[in-house]
Each structure stands twice: as structure tokens, then as C-alpha cells.
Amino acid sequence: MRKDISAETQTNKSKYSVGEEVKISVTMANKGLNPIEIIFASAQRYDFIVLKGNEEVWRWSNDKVFAMVLEQVLLKPGEKQTYSETWKPKDAKPGKYEVIGVVTSRPPYRSACVFKIDI
């Protein structure tokens, strides 16, 4: 794992009402002084996993198929790449949730954040 690459996952709010959409993003940034080549082994660039406790309640990529292609992305010094999705919880219960954002490069970069669903 490179120290000059950072990943940050965030939601647009820290608290949501039951049934409210949760907007999620993961941002990868080049914190170094040189361009960095990021390698992907498929057309998938990111994934999001929502957990309640140790239980996975949603994974963005579950119902998707990705082409198997080797691609590279060049991140210049200071450059960022952000990937975003919206989780539409159907039967989410009130409580604390964790979302893990993954940039699916080789090696992958992950980060997490916590949010709450209230009544």
C-alpha cells in the first residue's frame, strides 16, 4: 500500500431518517510529489459496503457484472478521483451503520465512516 495515496469515505450527512437515501462517496487522492499510476483489473473502479454491526446490509456491486479489462489511471500530484453512489435503504432499522468505500485498484484502497439512522 502506498503512503502517498489516501482514501476517504463519507456520507452527505451524519444522521438520516428511516427510508431516507444515503449519498456515499469515496475519494482517492495523490498526496505525493510525483504522478502515480493506479491499476485496475476490471471495469469496476469502486465498491461500497454498508454494515450494521458485523452484518452486511448492502453492497453496491452485488447485482453488477464488470468487464475484465486491465486499465490504468494516472493521478497527478494533488489530484483526486471521487466515486459516488446512493444507497436506498428499504428495511433499514434505526441504529448505527458503517459504510466502507473501496477503490478496487491493485492494491485496493479502503476507508470507512459511520452514520446513524433515526426514527
NORFEN-V632828 format. One record per pair of residues at least 24 apart in sequence whose ideal C-beta (glycine too) atoms are under 6 Angstrom apart, sorted by the first residue. I is the first residue (numbers start at 1). J is the second residue. D is the distance in whole Angstrom. If there is no record, write none. Layout:
i:I j:J d:D
i:I j:J d:D
This chain:
i:1 j:107 d:6
i:4 j:31 d:5
i:4 j:32 d:3
i:6 j:31 d:5
i:7 j:103 d:6
i:7 j:109 d:4
i:7 j:111 d:4
i:8 j:111 d:5
i:9 j:101 d:3
i:9 j:111 d:4
i:9 j:112 d:6
i:9 j:113 d:5
i:10 j:113 d:5
i:11 j:115 d:5
i:14 j:115 d:6
i:15 j:116 d:5
i:15 j:118 d:6
i:16 j:117 d:5
i:18 j:117 d:6
i:21 j:86 d:5
i:21 j:88 d:5
i:22 j:87 d:4
i:23 j:86 d:5
i:24 j:48 d:5
i:24 j:85 d:6
i:24 j:99 d:5
i:25 j:82 d:5
i:25 j:84 d:4
i:26 j:83 d:5
i:26 j:101 d:3
i:27 j:80 d:5
i:27 j:82 d:4
i:28 j:81 d:5
i:28 j:103 d:5
i:28 j:109 d:6
i:29 j:80 d:4
i:30 j:75 d:4
i:30 j:77 d:6
i:30 j:79 d:5
i:33 j:77 d:5
i:35 j:74 d:5
i:35 j:76 d:5
i:36 j:75 d:5
i:37 j:72 d:5
i:37 j:74 d:6
i:38 j:73 d:5
i:38 j:105 d:5
i:39 j:72 d:5
i:39 j:105 d:6
i:39 j:106 d:5
i:40 j:71 d:5
i:40 j:105 d:5
i:41 j:106 d:6
i:42 j:66 d:4
i:42 j:68 d:5
i:43 j:67 d:4
i:43 j:69 d:6
i:44 j:104 d:5
i:45 j:83 d:6
i:46 j:83 d:4
i:46 j:103 d:6
i:46 j:104 d:6
i:47 j:102 d:5
i:47 j:104 d:6
i:48 j:85 d:6
i:48 j:101 d:6
i:49 j:100 d:5
i:50 j:87 d:6
i:50 j:97 d:6
i:50 j:99 d:5
i:51 j:98 d:5
i:52 j:97 d:5
i:58 j:87 d:6
i:60 j:85 d:5
i:92 j:117 d:5
i:94 j:118 d:6
i:94 j:119 d:5
